[in-house]
Amino acid sequence: METRIIKVSGPGELYGQFKNAAGVERLHEWSVNGVAEDVIGPLRDAGEYLRTNDTPVAFPTETVYGLGADATRSTSVKGIFSAKGRPSDNPLIVHVSDLQMLRGLLQNTTPDEDPIPTMYKALIDKFWPGPLTILLPNAQPSKLAPEVTAGLPTFGARMPSSTLALSLIKLAGVPLAAPSANASTKPSPTAAHHVKHDLNGRIELILDGGPCQVGVESTVVDGLCEPPVILRPGGISLEEIRSCPGWENVAQAYKDQSEVGKAAPRAPGMKYKHYSPKARVILYEDSVSLGRTGLTAEDLAETLNTSRAGCKQVGIIRTRIWKAGAGLQMVAKEATNGTSEVNGHKIIQNALYEVTTAELRSKSGMTTSRVIDVNLGSDIRKIAQGLFSALRDLDSLGVDVIFVEGIDDKIDIAAAVMNRLRKAASEIRS
């Protein structure tokens, strides 16, 4: 199977809009009327492909690239699990273009009653479209393929803010089950070439809409229990959710029993090791004293000495406090700019982070390792946006070990960043 990347316009392009008329609910219906055919054409073709084929299509959202398939057909949804190598008990999030499509999936108890639970109205009003997934009761009989829910009585639904994604769903005419478009356990893709690297030959179409703006997946919440809970941290922070009526006491539930394998996961990303590059990842929690100034030569030596094959290349991902090279004595430092390609994988330098390469030498003057230093900066939104890309870039360069500076996870979307890093880590130093 040949995998094709189809370039579409960038993230700023408007592929449609919600219908705006007196008496019409804000998110009731998404429309592509009036969009130029040269802009909407590739999405129209992809929508037709999704209706008539069982092979999923990769497309960008504001969070990460998704791997979409018709959520109402089992043969189509099975294509996602096959392409990703995803465990069958890991449920999928259903993406909708508007509230009209969502209500079509839910069961009405009475003709005049809104099937969307009242508990979610404040969240939908504030955060949709956007990086928030809500857990909803699955109708009986269900319109969703059983593989979507993995046997659970609920399903997760979200309305992405990417107008490209909304128009693709609208043109497909069906809700799309769409996990991240990566091979299972690997870092989530935030660019089209990440998808091609993982799924080349497994899918036919990748819609390239440029880099994703959020960089971590959606926050998943369950408002069907008391108190309501966050099942997965993501693009919407705990503080933001608590600002909504009825959600002031929302609790964290992403360290429940399913995360340690004792029960089926209630939401994607809760159970299985995820976001993992091939390299050994050593994460320093924010509380570690070493992590407050950087690494020491002794610390690095210990790591290199305990590595069976030795470490010819060392990757460093730093955020708010570590100095350049995490404080290691580097020589012949060189800033890396522009775009390069290594082993068929593009390394793109942009505003997400700065990269510096250098040599690490011993006290005797011998070169011991090559260091590749990635500076994500101190802004949490930029850290989140660049994290997966940095892990992939370092992996593609063939580093043997990646040292990562953790951050305080009690504020903003830092909880999502640290949640992903802990799942990626081979070792956590706390």
C-alpha positions in Angstrom: 0.0 0.0 0.0 1.4 3.4 -1.0 1.1 6.2 1.5 0.4 9.6 0.0 0.7 12.9 1.8 -1.8 15.4 0.4 -0.9 19.0 1.2 -3.8 21.2 2.2 -3.8 24.8 3.3 -2.3 25.7 6.6 -3.8 26.0 10.1 -5.1 29.5 9.5 -7.3 28.5 6.6 -11.1 28.6 7.2 -12.7 25.4 5.8 -16.2 26.3 7.0 -18.2 27.8 9.7 -21.1 27.1 12.1 -24.5 28.3 10.7 -25.4 31.6 12.3 -29.1 32.5 12.3 -31.7 33.7 14.7 -32.9 30.9 17.0 -30.1 28.5 15.9 -27.8 27.1 18.6 -24.2 28.2 18.3 -22.7 24.8 17.6 -25.8 23.2 16.0 -24.6 22.7 12.4 -21.3 23.0 10.7 -21.4 24.2 7.1 -18.9 24.2 4.2 -21.0 26.3 2.0 -19.1 29.1 0.3 -15.6 27.5 0.7 -13.6 27.6 -2.5 -13.4 24.3 -4.3 -9.6 24.3 -4.6 -9.5 24.6 -0.7 -12.3 22.1 0.1 -11.7 19.7 -2.8 -9.0 17.5 -1.0 -11.3 17.2 2.0 -14.3 16.3 -0.1 -12.2 13.5 -1.7 -11.0 12.3 1.7 -14.6 12.3 3.0 -15.7 10.1 0.1 -12.8 7.8 0.8 -13.8 7.5 4.5 -17.4 6.6 3.5 -16.3 3.9 1.0 -13.1 2.4 2.3 -12.1 0.5 5.5 -8.5 2.0 5.6 -8.3 5.0 8.0 -7.2 8.5 6.9 -4.7 10.7 8.9 -5.6 14.3 9.4 -4.6 17.2 11.6 -6.5 18.5 14.6 -5.5 21.3 16.9 -4.1 18.7 19.4 -2.3 16.0 17.4 -2.7 14.3 14.1 -5.6 11.8 14.2 -6.2 8.5 12.4 -9.9 8.7 11.4 -12.4 6.1 10.4 -16.2 5.8 10.2 -17.2 5.2 13.8 -20.4 3.5 12.8 -18.8 0.6 10.8 -16.9 -2.2 12.5 -14.7 -3.0 9.4 -13.7 0.6 9.3 -12.9 0.9 13.0 -10.9 -2.3 12.9 -8.7 -0.7 10.3 -7.5 1.8 13.0 -6.5 -1.0 15.4 -4.7 -2.8 12.6 -2.8 0.2 11.3 -1.7 1.3 14.8 -1.1 -2.1 16.4 -3.4 -0.8 19.1 -4.8 -3.2 21.9 -8.5 -3.9 21.3 -9.5 -3.0 24.9 -8.3 0.6 24.5 -11.4 2.7 23.6 -11.5 5.3 20.9 -12.7 8.9 21.0 -15.5 9.8 18.6 -15.1 13.2 16.8 -18.2 15.1 15.6 -18.6 18.1 13.4 -21.5 19.7 15.4 -24.1 19.1 18.1 -26.6 17.8 15.5 -24.3 14.9 14.8 -23.6 14.3 18.4 -27.3 14.2 19.3 -27.8 11.7 16.5 -25.6 9.2 18.4 -27.5 9.6 21.8 -30.7 8.1 22.9 -33.7 10.4 23.6 -35.7 9.4 26.7 -38.5 11.8 25.7 -39.0 13.7 22.4 -38.6 17.1 24.1 -35.6 16.2 26.2 -32.1 17.0 25.1 -30.0 13.8 25.1 -26.8 15.7 26.0 -26.6 15.5 29.8 -27.1 18.9 31.5 -23.9 18.4 33.4 -21.9 19.0 30.2 -23.6 22.1 29.0 -21.3 24.6 30.7 -18.2 22.7 29.5 -19.5 22.6 25.9 -20.4 26.3 26.0 -16.9 27.2 27.1 -14.5 24.7 25.6 -16.1 23.4 22.4 -15.0 23.3 19.8 -11.6 22.5 21.4 -9.3 19.9 23.2 -12.0 18.5 25.6 -13.5 15.0 25.4 -16.7 14.2 27.4 -17.8 10.8 28.5 -21.4 10.0 27.4 -23.8 7.1 27.8 -23.8 4.8 24.8 -27.3 4.4 23.3 -29.0 1.0 23.2 -29.0 -0.1 20.5 -25.8 1.8 19.7 -25.1 3.5 16.4 -21.4 3.1 17.1 -19.3 0.1 16.1 -18.7 -2.0 19.2 -14.9 -1.7 18.7 -15.2 2.0 19.5 -16.3 1.5 23.1 -14.2 -1.6 23.8 -17.3 -3.1 25.6 -17.9 -0.1 27.9 -21.4 1.4 28.4 -20.0 4.9 27.6 -18.0 6.6 24.8 -15.9 9.7 24.6 -16.9 12.5 22.2 -15.2 15.7 21.2 -15.6 18.5 18.7 -12.2 19.6 17.5 -11.5 23.3 16.9 -9.6 22.7 13.7 -11.8 23.9 10.9 -10.1 21.4 8.6 -11.1 18.5 10.9 -14.7 19.8 11.3 -15.1 20.0 7.5 -13.6 16.6 6.9 -16.1 15.1 9.4 -19.0 17.0 7.9 -18.0 15.9 4.3 -17.6 12.3 5.4 -21.1 12.5 6.8 -20.3 10.3 9.8 -18.7 10.7 13.2 -15.0 9.7 13.0 -13.3 7.5 15.6 -9.8 9.0 15.7 -7.0 8.2 18.0 -3.6 9.7 17.5 -2.1 8.8 14.1 1.0 7.0 15.5 2.1 3.4 15.9 0.9 2.3 19.3 3.1 3.2 22.2 5.1 5.8 20.1 5.1 9.6 20.6 1.9 11.2 19.2 2.4 12.9 15.9 2.2 16.7 15.6 3.3 16.9 11.9 2.4 14.9 8.8 5.9 13.5 8.4 5.6 12.0 11.9 2.6 10.0 10.7 4.4 8.9 7.5 7.4 7.7 9.6 5.1 5.5 11.7 2.4 4.3 9.3 4.1 4.3 5.9 2.6 1.4 4.0 -0.3 0.9 6.5 -2.6 3.7 5.3 -3.1 5.4 2.0 -3.9 9.1 2.8 -2.3 11.7 5.1 -3.8 15.2 5.0 -1.0 17.6 5.7 -2.4 20.8 7.3 0.8 21.9 9.0 1.9 21.5 12.6 -0.6 21.1 15.4 -1.1 24.1 17.7 -1.7 22.4 21.1 0.7 19.4 20.9 -0.9 17.2 23.6 -4.2 15.3 23.3 -7.5 16.4 24.7 -8.5 16.4 28.3 -11.0 13.6 29.0 -13.7 14.2 31.7 -16.5 12.1 33.2 -19.5 14.0 34.4 -21.7 11.0 34.8 -20.3 10.3 38.3 -20.2 12.2 41.5 -17.9 14.0 41.9 -17.0 14.5 38.2 -13.5 13.4 37.3 -10.7 14.0 34.9 -9.7 10.7 33.3 -6.9 12.1 31.2 -5.1 15.4 31.5 -4.7 17.3 28.3 -5.2 20.6 26.5 -7.7 22.0 29.0 -6.3 22.5 32.5 -7.8 21.4 35.8 -8.2 25.1 36.8 -10.1 25.9 33.6 -12.5 23.0 34.2 -13.1 24.0 37.8 -14.2 27.5 36.6 -17.4 26.0 35.2 -20.6 25.6 37.2 -21.0 22.1 38.6 -17.3 21.3 38.1 -15.8 23.2 41.0 -15.0 19.9 42.8 -13.7 17.9 39.8 -11.2 15.3 40.9 -8.3 13.6 39.2 -8.9 10.0 38.3 -6.0 9.2 35.9 -4.2 7.1 38.4 -7.0 4.7 39.0 -6.8 0.9 38.9 -7.1 0.7 35.1 -3.7 2.5 34.8 -2.0 -0.4 36.5 -3.7 -3.0 34.4 -6.3 -4.3 36.8 -9.4 -3.1 34.8 -10.3 -2.0 31.3 -9.3 1.6 30.7 -12.2 4.0 31.0 -10.6 6.4 28.5 -7.7 6.3 26.0 -4.2 6.7 27.3 -5.0 5.4 30.9 -3.6 1.9 30.8 -0.8 1.3 28.3 2.8 2.5 28.1 2.6 5.3 25.6 4.5 8.2 24.0 7.8 6.2 24.1 10.7 6.7 21.7 13.2 3.9 21.1 15.9 5.7 23.2 16.2 5.3 26.9 14.3 8.2 28.5 15.4 9.4 32.0 12.9 11.9 33.5 13.9 14.2 36.4 10.9 15.2 38.4 10.7 18.9 39.3 11.4 18.1 43.0 14.8 16.5 42.2 17.7 18.7 43.4 19.8 17.8 40.3 16.9 18.9 38.1 17.1 22.4 39.5 20.5 23.2 38.1 21.1 20.5 35.5 23.0 17.2 35.3 26.4 16.6 36.8 29.3 14.8 35.0 29.1 12.1 37.6 25.4 11.6 36.9 26.0 11.3 33.2 29.0 8.9 33.8 26.8 6.7 35.9 24.2 6.5 33.1 26.7 5.8 30.4 28.5 3.1 32.5 25.2 1.3 33.1 24.3 1.3 29.5 25.1 -2.1 27.9 26.1 -0.7 24.5 27.5 2.6 25.7 26.1 6.0 24.6 27.6 7.7 21.6 24.8 10.3 21.4 23.0 11.9 24.3 19.8 13.9 24.0 18.7 16.6 26.4 15.2 18.1 26.6 15.2 21.1 28.9 12.5 23.5 30.0 12.5 26.1 32.7 15.7 25.8 34.8 18.4 23.7 33.2 21.2 25.5 31.6 22.4 24.8 28.0 23.4 21.2 27.8 21.9 20.7 31.3 25.1 22.2 32.8 27.4 19.7 31.1 30.8 20.8 29.8 30.2 20.9 26.1 32.7 22.0 23.4 32.4 22.8 19.7 28.8 23.9 20.2 26.8 24.5 17.0 23.3 25.8 16.6 21.1 23.8 14.3 18.8 25.7 12.0 16.6 25.1 9.0 15.4 21.7 7.8 17.5 18.5 7.5 16.7 14.9 6.8 18.2 12.0 8.7 17.5 8.4 7.7 14.5 9.5 5.7 13.0 11.4 8.7 12.8 15.2 8.5 14.1 17.3 11.4 12.4 20.6 11.3 13.6 23.5 13.4 11.0 26.2 14.0 9.7 28.4 16.8 8.8 25.3 18.9 12.3 24.9 20.2 16.0 25.6 19.8 18.6 22.8 19.1 22.3 22.9 19.8 24.8 20.1 19.1 28.1 19.7 20.8 30.8 17.3 21.9 31.1 16.1 25.4 34.7 15.5 26.5 36.2 13.8 29.5 38.8 15.4 31.8 41.6 13.9 29.7 40.3 15.7 26.6 38.9 12.6 24.9 35.6 13.0 23.1 33.1 10.7 24.9 29.7 11.5 23.3 27.8 13.8 21.0 25.2 15.9 22.8 22.0 17.2 21.2 20.4 19.8 23.3 16.7 20.8 22.8 15.5 23.9 24.6 11.6 23.9 24.8 11.7 27.2 26.7 9.7 28.1 29.9 6.2 28.7 28.4 4.0 25.7 29.3 2.0 26.0 26.1 5.1 25.9 23.9 6.5 23.0 26.0 3.3 21.0 25.4 3.3 21.9 21.7 6.9 20.9 21.1 7.3 17.8 23.4 6.3 15.0 21.1 8.2 16.5 18.2 11.3 16.8 20.3 11.1 13.2 21.4 10.7 12.1 17.8 13.5 14.3 16.5 16.0 13.0 19.0 14.9 9.4 18.3 15.3 9.9 14.6 18.9 11.2 15.2 19.7 7.9 16.9 20.4 9.1 20.4 21.0 6.4 23.0 19.6 8.2 26.0 17.4 11.3 26.5 17.5 13.3 29.7 14.4 15.3 30.3 13.9 18.2 32.8 10.4 17.8 34.3 8.2 20.6 35.4 5.8 21.4 38.3 2.6 19.6 37.3 0.3 21.4 39.6 -0.6 24.3 37.3 -2.1 24.8 33.9 -1.6 21.9 31.3 1.7 20.9 33.0 -0.2 17.9 34.4 -0.7 16.7 30.8 2.9 17.2 29.9 4.2 15.3 32.9 1.6 12.6 32.5 2.9 11.9 28.9 6.6 12.1 30.1 6.0 9.6 32.9 4.5 7.2 30.4 7.4 7.7 28.0 10.1 7.4 30.6 12.3 4.3 31.0 13.4 5.7 34.4 12.0 8.4 36.7 14.3 10.1 39.2 12.4 11.7 42.0 
